[in-house]
Amino acid sequence: MIAVRVIPRAGKSGLAGRRGDAYVVRVTAPPVEGAANAELVEVLAEALGVPRRQVAIVGGERSRQKSVRVSGIDAATLQSRLTAS
């Protein structure tokens, strides 16, 4: 499980480094009707090289600070792919 800080309505989607213990992810979608959450899942899946179905928001669905679970990938690979992106 990883901590993610989401910045909606950004100019460009993608990973934007770290803030404290959370990874910062910018998404162009607004935080309305789950659009930002859906785009967050897409951005993380692409960055990690896994299918979208393996990325799930497990906490903070209505908050900027979220907990995300990624299945099918070990913790070391997860960390290295997030820092390389």
C-alpha positions in Angstrom: 0.0 0.0 0.0 1.3 3.5 -0.8 0.2 7.0 0.3 -0.7 9.3 -2.5 -1.4 13.1 -2.6 -3.6 14.0 -5.5 -3.6 17.4 -7.2 -6.7 17.7 -9.4 -7.2 20.1 -12.3 -3.4 20.2 -13.0 -2.1 21.3 -16.4 -0.6 17.9 -17.1 -1.1 14.4 -15.6 1.7 12.4 -14.1 3.9 11.7 -11.1 5.3 14.8 -9.4 7.8 13.5 -6.8 7.2 13.1 -3.1 5.8 15.2 -0.3 6.6 13.7 3.1 5.8 10.0 2.9 3.3 10.4 0.1 3.8 10.3 -3.7 2.4 13.4 -5.4 0.3 12.7 -8.5 -1.1 15.4 -10.7 -4.3 14.8 -12.7 -6.1 17.0 -15.2 -9.6 15.8 -14.2 -11.7 17.8 -11.7 -12.6 16.1 -8.4 -16.2 15.6 -9.5 -18.1 12.3 -9.8 -14.9 10.2 -9.4 -13.2 11.6 -12.5 -10.0 12.5 -10.6 -9.9 9.0 -8.9 -10.3 7.3 -12.2 -7.5 9.3 -13.8 -5.3 8.6 -10.7 -5.8 4.9 -11.2 -4.8 5.3 -14.9 -1.7 7.4 -14.2 -0.5 5.0 -11.5 -1.1 1.9 -13.6 0.8 3.4 -16.6 3.7 4.5 -14.4 3.9 1.1 -12.7 3.4 -1.0 -15.9 0.4 -2.9 -14.5 -3.2 -3.2 -15.7 -5.7 -0.7 -14.2 -7.6 -3.5 -12.4 -4.5 -4.1 -10.2 -4.6 -0.5 -8.8 -7.3 0.2 -6.2 -8.0 3.2 -4.0 -8.6 1.7 -0.5 -8.7 4.9 1.6 -9.5 8.6 1.2 -11.7 8.3 -1.8 -13.1 11.7 -1.2 -9.9 13.3 0.0 -6.7 14.5 -1.7 -4.7 12.2 0.6 -5.3 8.6 -0.5 -4.2 5.1 0.3 -3.7 3.0 -2.9 -3.1 -0.8 -3.1 -1.3 -2.2 -6.1 -1.5 -6.0 -6.5 0.7 -8.2 -8.6 3.9 -6.3 -7.9 6.4 -6.5 -5.0 7.2 -3.5 -2.8 10.8 -3.1 -4.1 9.7 -3.0 -7.7 6.8 -0.6 -6.8 9.2 1.8 -5.1 11.8 1.7 -7.9 9.2 2.3 -10.7 7.6 5.2 -8.8 11.0 6.9 -8.2 12.1 6.3 -11.8 9.0 7.9 -13.3 
